[in-house]
Structure formats: structure tokens, C-alpha cells
């Protein structure tokens, strides 16, 4: 079967042949891959950045945002059956720490976890994959057009879930209000796929949503945001450190930019008792200057929380299924408009240096 592979540390990718996997245990599931999303992590890997091949191998099959259809299952599998649509999660636990032993490898304490298509395990940019039932999530047939969004949406679900859990613990109001986000002013910075999916979830929960980016308001991302009820903020006209003055303070800020200076500047917009969650990972090591004393003073005196969130557990994927279903009921085919470009596997190498400016989510079609 065909697969897209890289040599970690070297720039470039290539189409290669791999043996088709088969079920060898009663708890395994075999999936025919239909499509796989392309994200910043993939592009970083292809450029020679952070990645790790499986032990004893020189190559790594990349891709972690998969969607496919079950073509076989072991005798003990009950979560899915042949013909079901499904996704596999990404991270595999270290098998040593309590979180991993509890199925929460997203909170691994040892750092010895593996990730399909990223760290020590082949990924999903291939025709067939086999994995354990504990990592599979069934996707309803009505979500076939948007199922490939499940992995980036799971990142959002975890981040927002952590915000709610923190607020419930520390805020008397949140502890007595199940829908704390309802009516709250929320800012999403960076309107790539993760940012727009975050805006979608917040709109579903009744928030007043603002999306910050540096593109024209008539381009694809702001237009998609406006349709779901979000408000676009052009960061060229309203710089991050002017958001509070020009738009007002925000109860929740979710960053999906990975731009360190912007991430710190946005702290000025965080409201009293607010929460700021970071999902974007800055690249490079260029130093920045920040007013450290002022920043710490604000966090302390305003009861603010700033936290990072990465990866997601199987439960967050299930939350993603539920929210995608609700979003499709509410906005119909507009949700699928997030997927702007589709390519065959043979064209993947051409995409390494070609990222259309109006693209949102790009996918490889294997089906």
C-alpha cells in the first residue's frame, strides 16, 4: 500500500510502499483511510523539524488527523463494526505513570509517550491502519463530510473543558452555573482550523465570540466566522495590546497563534477572574522582552489563570463528535466549508512550499 513518509531531521517527503497491516489480536480494528488533514505540525516535520521515527527505522509515516471506515475488527471489539466510520486518537501512553494507566496519555508525567505520525509511531497518511479498540472513536455517518476535523476539534474540546473545570473549582458563580461560558465575552486569537473550531464550540455554548487575525475581513476565515455569529477583529487595526481599550476585556482568551509576543500582549485584554488558555506552540527561539513585574502583578491582583493545553484524550474526541453533530444541525453544510482544499496523495510533496493564502483546512484524499 502507499504511504507518505519523511526522514526525521531532513527536509522533504516522499510517497513510499508499505506492507498492508492486518489484524493480529482480538482487540484490534482495521480502518481504510478516507482522508487525512494537513496541519502546522506536518509542515514542521516535512521541513526537517520536530519528529521521531519508530525505533530501528529511518523513516516516519506522517499524518495524525485521520478519518476512515472500518473494514475489519477482532472478535472482542464492540465499539465499532465493519462499515462504521471512525477515527483513531493520536497519543499512546508510556504505560508507567498514573495518567497514562488511566487512559489520559494527554497528561503523561514521564514524557515517554508516543504519537502516531509525530513521535515514534507511524502515522495515518496511508491507505490502511490497524490499532487497538481503546483508541477508536465511532463517527456517525452523517458526519462523513466533516469527520476529518475530529482531531483538531478534540484539542479545542480539551482546552475549553479544562477552562470550565478550573472555573468551577475556583469561582463560586461558575460552581453554581453549569453553562458558565453562556453570555461570556471570549476572544480566539488565530483563525486557522483550531481557532475557527474553538470559535464554533464557544458559539454553540452561547458565548459572545471575537476572532483575532491579520487577514482581510472579506477573506475566507473571517467570512466563515461571521456566519456562525462571531465578530472579526483585524489585528492590523486593533493590535493585541489595544484589544481591551478598543473592544473591551475578555472573560476567556484562547490562543491558537503560536506567536509568543502576541500571546503575552493579549494578557492586557483578560478580564478580572479570567482564564487564558494557550494551544499554539511558538516556533524558533527568538527572545522577546516582556514587562515581567507588571504581568505577574496583573495575574495575582486580578485572580487570573494562564494555562497551556496539548493533545487530547479519547473522551475529548467523543465531545468533538457531539459538538460537530450540533454544529451541523445548526449551520448545515457551512461546517464542511472549513475544508477548502483536497489533494491526492501524489500531490503532497507539492504542498510543502505551497500553502494558498485563503486555505483553511487542507486534506489528502485517500478514499
VOKOL-947362 format. One record per residue (C-alpha): x, y, z; residue in three letters. Coordinates in steps of 0.2 Angstrom, whole numbers, padded with zeros to 4 digits, always signed. Each point is the difference from the previous one (the first is absolute). Example, Ala and Ser with C-alpha at 12.3 -4.5 7.8 and 13.67 -1.06 7.14 Angstrom:
+0062-0022+0039ala;+0006+0017-0003ser;
This chain:
+0000+0000+0000unk;+0005+0018-0002unk;+0006+0012+0014unk;+0007+0017+0002unk;+0017+0000+0009unk;+0014+0011+0006unk;+0017-0003+0007unk;+0000+0010+0017unk;+0012+0014+0000unk;+0001+0001-0019unk;-0011+0012-0011unk;-0012-0008-0012unk;-0013-0014-0002unk;-0003-0015-0011unk;-0013-0012-0005unk;+0006-0018+0005unk;-0007-0018+0000unk;-0004-0008+0017unk;-0007-0018+0003unk;-0019+0001+0003unk;-0003-0003+0019unk;-0011-0014+0006unk;-0009-0004+0016unk;+0010-0011+0011unk;-0009+0002+0017unk;-0018-0001+0005unk;-0001+0018+0006unk;+0007+0008-0016unk;-0010+0010-0013unk;+0005+0002-0018unk;-0005+0016-0009unk;+0001+0005-0018unk;+0006+0018+0000unk;-0012+0012-0009unk;+0009+0017+0003unk;+0013+0008+0011unk;+0002+0018+0005unk;+0016+0010-0002unk;+0005+0012+0014unk;+0015+0010+0006unk;+0007-0015+0009unk;+0001-0009-0017unk;+0008+0015-0008unk;+0013+0001+0014unk;+0004-0018-0002unk;+0002+0001-0019unk;+0012+0015+0002unk;+0011-0010+0011unk;-0007+0005+0017unk;-0006-0010+0015unk;-0004-0018-0004unk;+0007-0017+0005unk;+0000-0017-0010unk;-0006-0016+0008unk;+0014-0009+0009unk;+0012-0009-0013unk;-0007+0010-0015unk;+0006+0014-0010unk;-0016+0006-0007unk;-0017+0006+0008unk;-0017-0001-0008unk;-0007+0017+0005unk;-0018+0006+0002unk;-0011+0000+0016unk;-0016+0008-0005unk;-0009-0015-0007unk;-0017-0006-0005unk;-0005-0017-0007unk;-0011-0015-0001unk;+0001-0016+0009unk;+0004-0015-0011unk;+0003-0013+0014unk;+0000-0003+0018unk;+0006-0013+0013unk;-0012-0011+0009unk;+0000+0010+0016unk;-0003+0017-0008unk;-0017+0008+0004unk;+0002+0018-0002unk;+0000-0001-0019unk;-0005-0012-0014unk;+0004-0002-0018unk;-0007+0014-0010unk;+0001+0013+0014unk;+0009+0016-0003unk;+0013+0003+0013unk;+0015+0010+0006unk;+0015-0006+0010unk;+0008+0011+0014unk;+0018+0006-0001unk;+0010-0003+0016unk;+0004-0016+0008unk;+0004+0000+0018unk;+0017-0005+0008unk;-0008-0014+0010unk;+0009+0006+0016unk;-0008+0016+0007unk;-0018+0001+0008unk;-0007+0011-0013unk;+0005-0012-0014unk;-0006-0015+0009unk;-0017+0009+0002unk;-0001+0003-0019unk;+0005+0018+0002unk;+0017+0000-0010unk;-0004+0018-0004unk;+0006+0003+0018unk;+0015-0011-0001unk;+0012+0003+0015unk;+0016-0009-0007unk;+0001+0008-0018unk;+0002-0018-0007unk;-0016+0000-0009unk;-0001-0004-0019unk;-0010+0009-0013unk;-0006-0007-0017unk;+0008+0010-0014unk;+0010+0011+0012unk;+0010-0009+0013unk;+0006-0018-0002unk;-0015-0008-0009unk;-0005+0000-0018unk;-0015+0012-0004unk;-0016-0001-0010unk;+0006+0007-0017unk;-0003-0017-0008unk;-0013-0011-0007unk;-0003-0011+0015unk;+0003+0000+0019unk;-0002-0012+0014unk;-0001+0004+0018unk;-0008-0005+0017unk;-0018+0002+0003unk;+0004+0012+0015unk;+0006+0013-0012unk;-0015+0000-0012unk;-0015+0012+0000unk;-0015-0004-0011unk;-0006+0015-0011unk;-0018+0000-0005unk;-0003-0001-0019unk;-0008+0017-0001unk;+0017+0007+0005unk;+0009-0008-0014unk;+0004+0017-0009unk;+0007+0008+0016unk;+0007-0015+0009unk;+0018+0004-0004unk;-0002+0016+0011unk;-0001-0012+0016unk;+0018+0001+0005unk;+0002+0019+0000unk;-0017+0002+0008unk;+0005-0012+0014unk;+0015+0012+0004unk;-0013+0014+0002unk;-0012-0011+0010unk;+0014-0004+0013unk;+0005+0018+0001unk;-0017+0007+0003unk;-0004-0015+0012unk;+0015+0004+0011unk;-0006+0019+0000unk;-0017-0005+0007unk;+0007-0012+0013unk;+0012+0013+0006unk;-0014+0013+0001unk;-0011-0012+0009unk;+0013-0004+0013unk;+0005+0018+0004unk;-0015+0011-0004unk;-0016-0001+0011unk;-0011+0006-0015unk;+0007-0013-0012unk;-0003-0014+0013unk;-0018+0004+0000unk;-0002+0004-0019unk;+0002-0015-0011unk;+0002+0010-0016unk;+0012+0013+0006unk;+0006+0004-0017unk;-0018+0006-0005unk;+0000+0019-0003unk;+0019+0001+0004unk;+0011+0011-0011unk;+0013-0012-0008unk;+0014+0004-0012unk;+0008-0013-0011unk;+0017+0006-0007unk;+0005-0008-0016unk;-0013-0006-0013unk;+0007-0015-0007unk;-0009-0017+0002unk;+0003-0001+0019unk;-0005+0018+0003unk;-0016-0001-0011unk;-0005-0016+0008unk;+0002+0008+0017unk;-0011+0014-0005unk;-0013-0013-0006unk;+0000-0009+0017unk;-0001+0017+0009unk;-0015+0006-0011unk;-0009-0017+0003unk;+0002+0004+0019unk;-0008+0017-0002unk;+0016+0011+0002unk;+0003+0017-0008unk;+0014-0005-0011unk;+0014+0011-0008unk;+0013-0007-0012unk;+0017+0009-0002unk;+0011-0002-0015unk;+0009+0010-0013unk;-0009-0003-0016unk;-0013+0010-0010unk;-0018-0001+0007unk;-0006-0006-0017unk;+0012-0015-0001unk;-0006-0018+0004unk;+0004-0001+0019unk;-0009+0016+0006unk;-0015-0004-0012unk;-0001-0018+0008unk;+0000+0008+0017unk;-0013+0013-0003unk;-0012-0013-0006unk;+0000-0009+0016unk;-0003+0016+0010unk;+0018+0005+0004unk;+0007+0017-0001unk;+0016+0003-0010unk;+0014+0010+0007unk;+0014+0006-0012unk;+0016-0001+0010unk;+0008+0013-0012unk;-0013+0013+0005unk;-0002-0006+0018unk;+0017-0006+0007unk;+0000-0013+0013unk;+0005+0012+0014unk;-0015+0012-0005unk;-0014-0013+0000unk;-0006+0005+0017unk;+0000+0018-0004unk;-0009-0002-0017unk;-0011-0015+0003unk;+0000-0003+0018unk;+0006-0014+0012unk;-0002-0018-0002unk;-0006-0013+0012unk;+0009-0014-0010unk;+0014+0001-0012unk;+0005-0015-0011unk;+0016+0002-0009unk;+0003-0010-0016unk;+0014+0011-0008unk;+0016-0007+0007unk;+0007+0018+0000unk;+0008+0003+0017unk;+0000+0019-0001unk;-0018+0001-0004unk;-0004-0013+0013unk;+0007+0011+0014unk;-0007+0016-0007unk;-0018-0007+0000unk;+0001-0002+0019unk;-0004+0018+0001unk;-0018-0005-0007unk;-0003-0013+0013unk;-0014+0005+0012unk;-0001-0001+0019unk;+0000-0019+0005unk;+0003-0005-0018unk;+0008-0015-0008unk;+0013+0000-0014unk;+0003-0017-0008unk;+0014-0002-0012unk;+0000-0014-0014unk;+0012+0008-0013unk;+0018-0005+0002unk;+0013+0013-0005unk;+0013-0004-0012unk;+0018+0005+0001unk;+0010+0008+0014unk;+0000+0018-0003unk;+0000+0009+0017unk;-0014+0013+0004unk;-0001+0013+0014unk;-0015+0000+0011unk;-0004+0011+0015unk;+0002-0014+0013unk;-0005+0009+0016unk;-0015+0008-0008unk;-0006-0017-0007unk;+0002-0009+0016unk;-0009+0014+0010unk;-0015-0001-0012unk;-0001-0019+0001unk;+0000+0001+0019unk;-0011+0015+0004unk;-0013-0004-0014unk;-0001-0019+0005unk;+0004-0005-0017unk;+0006-0017-0007unk;+0011-0004-0015unk;+0002-0018-0005unk;+0007-0010-0014unk;-0010-0015-0008unk;+0007-0013-0012unk;-0007-0016-0008unk;-0016-0008+0005unk;-0008-0016+0008unk;-0012-0011-0008unk;-0014+0008+0010unk;+0004+0017-0008unk;-0002-0009-0017unk;-0017-0005+0005unk;-0004+0018+0005unk;+0006+0005-0017unk;-0013-0013-0008unk;-0014+0008+0010unk;+0004+0018-0004unk;+0003-0003-0018unk;-0017-0008-0001unk;-0008+0015+0009unk;+0010+0012-0012unk;-0006-0009-0015unk;-0018+0001+0006unk;+0002+0018+0003unk;+0010+0006-0015unk;-0002-0014-0012unk;+0013-0002-0014unk;+0009+0016+0006unk;+0010-0011+0012unk;+0007-0010-0015unk;+0006+0017-0008unk;+0014-0001+0012unk;+0008-0013-0011unk;+0005+0012-0015unk;+0013-0011-0009unk;+0001-0019-0004unk;+0015-0008-0008unk;+0005-0018-0005unk;+0014-0008+0009unk;+0011+0002-0016unk;-0001+0019+0002unk;+0006+0001+0018unk;+0018+0005-0004unk;-0006+0015-0010unk;-0009+0007+0016unk;+0016+0001+0010unk;+0003+0018-0007unk;-0017+0004-0006unk;-0013+0005+0013unk;-0014+0010-0009unk;-0003+0016+0010unk;-0019-0003+0001unk;+0001-0018+0005unk;-0007-0006+0017unk;+0001-0018+0001unk;+0009-0010-0013unk;-0001-0019-0001unk;+0007-0015-0010unk;-0014-0011-0007unk;+0005-0018+0001unk;-0018-0007-0003unk;
